[in-house]
Amino acid sequence: MNTPGGTAMTETHSTRNEPPRSEEFQFSGDTLLAKIKEIIRAGNVRRVIIKNEDGRVLIDIPLTLGVVGTLLAPQLAAIGAIAALVLRGSIVIEKEAETPSTVPPPL
C-alpha cells in the first residue's frame, strides 16, 4: 500500500498469542529522521528497526512508554548519521498489540 508521501507501507496484524504488529516504511536518506520523529510522536511504538536497501539491520531501537525528548537524543543523532550515509532503506516499527477495548469499531 502506498502512503501520500510516496512511501510504501506494509502492515501485519497480530492476535493475542502472536508477536506485536509491525509496519514497514520505505525511506530515502533525506526523509529518514523526519519519518522517525513522526512515528515516535504517533505513540504506541515498541521498537524501531532501520534497514538498508539489502535488508541488513543498521540500528534497532527498543522504545519504552514515556521515553521522549532528551532520552532519545543519542538515538536520533545516530539516525541522523545513518541518514547521511544511506540513500534508501526501510523502517520497521513494532507496535503494541491492540486490545479489543482499544480497537475502533468498523465504519
Rosetta constraint file for C-alpha pairs under 8 A:
AtomPair CA 1 CA 8 HARMONIC 5.86 0.50
AtomPair CA 1 CA 9 HARMONIC 5.41 0.50
AtomPair CA 1 CA 10 HARMONIC 6.36 0.50
AtomPair CA 2 CA 6 HARMONIC 6.16 0.50
AtomPair CA 2 CA 7 HARMONIC 5.83 0.50
AtomPair CA 2 CA 8 HARMONIC 4.54 0.50
AtomPair CA 2 CA 9 HARMONIC 5.93 0.50
AtomPair CA 3 CA 7 HARMONIC 5.52 0.50
AtomPair CA 3 CA 8 HARMONIC 6.20 0.50
AtomPair CA 3 CA 9 HARMONIC 6.79 0.50
AtomPair CA 7 CA 25 HARMONIC 6.21 0.50
AtomPair CA 7 CA 26 HARMONIC 5.32 0.50
AtomPair CA 7 CA 27 HARMONIC 6.47 0.50
AtomPair CA 8 CA 24 HARMONIC 7.78 0.50
AtomPair CA 8 CA 25 HARMONIC 5.58 0.50
AtomPair CA 8 CA 26 HARMONIC 5.47 0.50
AtomPair CA 9 CA 23 HARMONIC 6.66 0.50
AtomPair CA 9 CA 24 HARMONIC 5.37 0.50
AtomPair CA 9 CA 25 HARMONIC 4.73 0.50
AtomPair CA 9 CA 26 HARMONIC 6.95 0.50
AtomPair CA 10 CA 23 HARMONIC 5.50 0.50
AtomPair CA 10 CA 24 HARMONIC 5.30 0.50
AtomPair CA 10 CA 25 HARMONIC 7.04 0.50
AtomPair CA 11 CA 21 HARMONIC 7.49 0.50
AtomPair CA 11 CA 22 HARMONIC 5.94 0.50
AtomPair CA 11 CA 23 HARMONIC 4.43 0.50
AtomPair CA 11 CA 24 HARMONIC 6.67 0.50
AtomPair CA 12 CA 21 HARMONIC 5.55 0.50
AtomPair CA 12 CA 22 HARMONIC 5.61 0.50
AtomPair CA 12 CA 23 HARMONIC 6.53 0.50
AtomPair CA 13 CA 20 HARMONIC 7.76 0.50
AtomPair CA 13 CA 21 HARMONIC 4.92 0.50
AtomPair CA 13 CA 22 HARMONIC 7.21 0.50
AtomPair CA 14 CA 18 HARMONIC 5.40 0.50
AtomPair CA 14 CA 19 HARMONIC 6.42 0.50
AtomPair CA 14 CA 20 HARMONIC 6.16 0.50
AtomPair CA 14 CA 21 HARMONIC 5.33 0.50
AtomPair CA 14 CA 97 HARMONIC 6.78 0.50
AtomPair CA 15 CA 19 HARMONIC 7.87 0.50
AtomPair CA 15 CA 97 HARMONIC 7.59 0.50
AtomPair CA 16 CA 97 HARMONIC 7.54 0.50
AtomPair CA 19 CA 97 HARMONIC 7.87 0.50
AtomPair CA 20 CA 94 HARMONIC 6.05 0.50
AtomPair CA 20 CA 95 HARMONIC 5.80 0.50
AtomPair CA 20 CA 96 HARMONIC 5.59 0.50
AtomPair CA 20 CA 97 HARMONIC 5.01 0.50
AtomPair CA 21 CA 94 HARMONIC 5.76 0.50
AtomPair CA 21 CA 95 HARMONIC 5.52 0.50
AtomPair CA 21 CA 96 HARMONIC 6.88 0.50
AtomPair CA 21 CA 97 HARMONIC 5.97 0.50
AtomPair CA 22 CA 92 HARMONIC 6.73 0.50
AtomPair CA 22 CA 93 HARMONIC 5.38 0.50
AtomPair CA 22 CA 94 HARMONIC 4.30 0.50
AtomPair CA 22 CA 95 HARMONIC 5.94 0.50
AtomPair CA 23 CA 92 HARMONIC 5.65 0.50
AtomPair CA 23 CA 93 HARMONIC 5.36 0.50
AtomPair CA 23 CA 94 HARMONIC 6.69 0.50
AtomPair CA 24 CA 90 HARMONIC 6.47 0.50
AtomPair CA 24 CA 91 HARMONIC 5.46 0.50
AtomPair CA 24 CA 92 HARMONIC 4.31 0.50
AtomPair CA 24 CA 93 HARMONIC 6.39 0.50
AtomPair CA 25 CA 90 HARMONIC 5.38 0.50
AtomPair CA 25 CA 91 HARMONIC 5.07 0.50
AtomPair CA 25 CA 92 HARMONIC 6.48 0.50
AtomPair CA 26 CA 88 HARMONIC 7.39 0.50
AtomPair CA 26 CA 89 HARMONIC 5.80 0.50
AtomPair CA 26 CA 90 HARMONIC 4.30 0.50
AtomPair CA 26 CA 91 HARMONIC 6.33 0.50
AtomPair CA 27 CA 31 HARMONIC 6.28 0.50
AtomPair CA 27 CA 32 HARMONIC 5.97 0.50
AtomPair CA 27 CA 88 HARMONIC 5.65 0.50
AtomPair CA 27 CA 89 HARMONIC 5.55 0.50
AtomPair CA 27 CA 90 HARMONIC 5.71 0.50
AtomPair CA 27 CA 91 HARMONIC 7.26 0.50
AtomPair CA 28 CA 32 HARMONIC 6.42 0.50
AtomPair CA 28 CA 83 HARMONIC 7.95 0.50
AtomPair CA 28 CA 86 HARMONIC 7.64 0.50
AtomPair CA 28 CA 87 HARMONIC 5.34 0.50
AtomPair CA 28 CA 88 HARMONIC 4.35 0.50
AtomPair CA 28 CA 89 HARMONIC 6.59 0.50
AtomPair CA 29 CA 82 HARMONIC 7.90 0.50
AtomPair CA 29 CA 83 HARMONIC 4.49 0.50
AtomPair CA 29 CA 84 HARMONIC 6.30 0.50
AtomPair CA 29 CA 85 HARMONIC 7.46 0.50
AtomPair CA 29 CA 86 HARMONIC 5.59 0.50
AtomPair CA 29 CA 87 HARMONIC 4.65 0.50
AtomPair CA 29 CA 88 HARMONIC 5.86 0.50
AtomPair CA 29 CA 89 HARMONIC 7.98 0.50
AtomPair CA 30 CA 83 HARMONIC 6.46 0.50
AtomPair CA 30 CA 84 HARMONIC 7.64 0.50
AtomPair CA 30 CA 87 HARMONIC 7.90 0.50
AtomPair CA 31 CA 35 HARMONIC 6.10 0.50
AtomPair CA 31 CA 83 HARMONIC 7.95 0.50
AtomPair CA 32 CA 36 HARMONIC 6.23 0.50
AtomPair CA 32 CA 79 HARMONIC 7.63 0.50
AtomPair CA 32 CA 80 HARMONIC 7.78 0.50
AtomPair CA 32 CA 83 HARMONIC 5.99 0.50
AtomPair CA 33 CA 37 HARMONIC 6.28 0.50
AtomPair CA 33 CA 76 HARMONIC 7.30 0.50
AtomPair CA 33 CA 79 HARMONIC 6.44 0.50
AtomPair CA 33 CA 80 HARMONIC 6.09 0.50
AtomPair CA 33 CA 83 HARMONIC 7.08 0.50
AtomPair CA 34 CA 38 HARMONIC 6.19 0.50
AtomPair CA 35 CA 39 HARMONIC 6.16 0.50
AtomPair CA 36 CA 40 HARMONIC 6.21 0.50
AtomPair CA 37 CA 41 HARMONIC 6.12 0.50
AtomPair CA 38 CA 42 HARMONIC 6.29 0.50
AtomPair CA 39 CA 43 HARMONIC 7.05 0.50
AtomPair CA 39 CA 45 HARMONIC 7.58 0.50
AtomPair CA 40 CA 45 HARMONIC 6.60 0.50
AtomPair CA 44 CA 65 HARMONIC 7.54 0.50
AtomPair CA 44 CA 95 HARMONIC 5.66 0.50
AtomPair CA 44 CA 96 HARMONIC 5.67 0.50
AtomPair CA 45 CA 63 HARMONIC 6.82 0.50
AtomPair CA 45 CA 64 HARMONIC 8.00 0.50
AtomPair CA 45 CA 93 HARMONIC 6.69 0.50
AtomPair CA 45 CA 94 HARMONIC 5.87 0.50
AtomPair CA 45 CA 95 HARMONIC 4.40 0.50
AtomPair CA 45 CA 96 HARMONIC 6.33 0.50
AtomPair CA 46 CA 62 HARMONIC 6.05 0.50
AtomPair CA 46 CA 63 HARMONIC 4.95 0.50
AtomPair CA 46 CA 64 HARMONIC 6.16 0.50
AtomPair CA 46 CA 65 HARMONIC 7.89 0.50
AtomPair CA 46 CA 93 HARMONIC 7.41 0.50
AtomPair CA 46 CA 94 HARMONIC 5.43 0.50
AtomPair CA 46 CA 95 HARMONIC 5.31 0.50
AtomPair CA 46 CA 96 HARMONIC 6.30 0.50
AtomPair CA 47 CA 60 HARMONIC 7.20 0.50
AtomPair CA 47 CA 61 HARMONIC 5.60 0.50
AtomPair CA 47 CA 62 HARMONIC 4.27 0.50
AtomPair CA 47 CA 63 HARMONIC 5.27 0.50
AtomPair CA 47 CA 93 HARMONIC 5.64 0.50
AtomPair CA 47 CA 94 HARMONIC 5.12 0.50
AtomPair CA 47 CA 95 HARMONIC 7.21 0.50
AtomPair CA 48 CA 60 HARMONIC 5.90 0.50
AtomPair CA 48 CA 61 HARMONIC 5.10 0.50
AtomPair CA 48 CA 62 HARMONIC 6.39 0.50
AtomPair CA 48 CA 63 HARMONIC 7.51 0.50
AtomPair CA 48 CA 91 HARMONIC 6.92 0.50
AtomPair CA 48 CA 92 HARMONIC 5.85 0.50
AtomPair CA 48 CA 93 HARMONIC 4.62 0.50
AtomPair CA 48 CA 94 HARMONIC 6.62 0.50
AtomPair CA 49 CA 57 HARMONIC 6.89 0.50
AtomPair CA 49 CA 58 HARMONIC 7.61 0.50
AtomPair CA 49 CA 59 HARMONIC 5.80 0.50
AtomPair CA 49 CA 60 HARMONIC 4.39 0.50
AtomPair CA 49 CA 61 HARMONIC 6.22 0.50
AtomPair CA 49 CA 91 HARMONIC 5.71 0.50
AtomPair CA 49 CA 92 HARMONIC 4.97 0.50
AtomPair CA 49 CA 93 HARMONIC 6.27 0.50
AtomPair CA 50 CA 57 HARMONIC 5.95 0.50
AtomPair CA 50 CA 58 HARMONIC 5.60 0.50
AtomPair CA 50 CA 59 HARMONIC 5.38 0.50
AtomPair CA 50 CA 60 HARMONIC 6.52 0.50
AtomPair CA 50 CA 89 HARMONIC 7.34 0.50
AtomPair CA 50 CA 90 HARMONIC 5.92 0.50
AtomPair CA 50 CA 91 HARMONIC 4.64 0.50
AtomPair CA 50 CA 92 HARMONIC 6.34 0.50
AtomPair CA 51 CA 55 HARMONIC 5.28 0.50
AtomPair CA 51 CA 56 HARMONIC 5.22 0.50
AtomPair CA 51 CA 57 HARMONIC 4.35 0.50
AtomPair CA 51 CA 58 HARMONIC 5.29 0.50
AtomPair CA 51 CA 59 HARMONIC 7.25 0.50
AtomPair CA 51 CA 89 HARMONIC 5.57 0.50
AtomPair CA 51 CA 90 HARMONIC 5.24 0.50
AtomPair CA 51 CA 91 HARMONIC 6.35 0.50
AtomPair CA 51 CA 92 HARMONIC 7.84 0.50
AtomPair CA 52 CA 56 HARMONIC 5.52 0.50
AtomPair CA 52 CA 57 HARMONIC 6.68 0.50
AtomPair CA 52 CA 58 HARMONIC 6.67 0.50
AtomPair CA 52 CA 86 HARMONIC 6.84 0.50
AtomPair CA 52 CA 88 HARMONIC 6.51 0.50
AtomPair CA 52 CA 89 HARMONIC 4.28 0.50
AtomPair CA 52 CA 90 HARMONIC 6.45 0.50
AtomPair CA 53 CA 88 HARMONIC 5.81 0.50
AtomPair CA 53 CA 89 HARMONIC 4.49 0.50
AtomPair CA 53 CA 90 HARMONIC 7.14 0.50
AtomPair CA 54 CA 89 HARMONIC 7.84 0.50
AtomPair CA 55 CA 89 HARMONIC 7.60 0.50
AtomPair CA 55 CA 90 HARMONIC 7.80 0.50
AtomPair CA 58 CA 82 HARMONIC 7.92 0.50
AtomPair CA 61 CA 75 HARMONIC 7.51 0.50
AtomPair CA 63 CA 67 HARMONIC 6.70 0.50
AtomPair CA 67 CA 71 HARMONIC 6.29 0.50
AtomPair CA 67 CA 72 HARMONIC 6.98 0.50
AtomPair CA 68 CA 72 HARMONIC 5.95 0.50
AtomPair CA 69 CA 73 HARMONIC 6.73 0.50
AtomPair CA 72 CA 76 HARMONIC 6.08 0.50
AtomPair CA 73 CA 77 HARMONIC 6.12 0.50
AtomPair CA 74 CA 78 HARMONIC 6.32 0.50
AtomPair CA 75 CA 79 HARMONIC 6.19 0.50
AtomPair CA 76 CA 80 HARMONIC 6.12 0.50
AtomPair CA 77 CA 81 HARMONIC 6.38 0.50
AtomPair CA 78 CA 82 HARMONIC 6.28 0.50
AtomPair CA 79 CA 83 HARMONIC 6.11 0.50
AtomPair CA 80 CA 84 HARMONIC 6.44 0.50
AtomPair CA 81 CA 85 HARMONIC 6.65 0.50
AtomPair CA 82 CA 86 HARMONIC 5.92 0.50
AtomPair CA 83 CA 87 HARMONIC 7.21 0.50
AtomPair CA 98 CA 102 HARMONIC 6.08 0.50
AtomPair CA 98 CA 103 HARMONIC 6.21 0.50
AtomPair CA 99 CA 103 HARMONIC 6.46 0.50
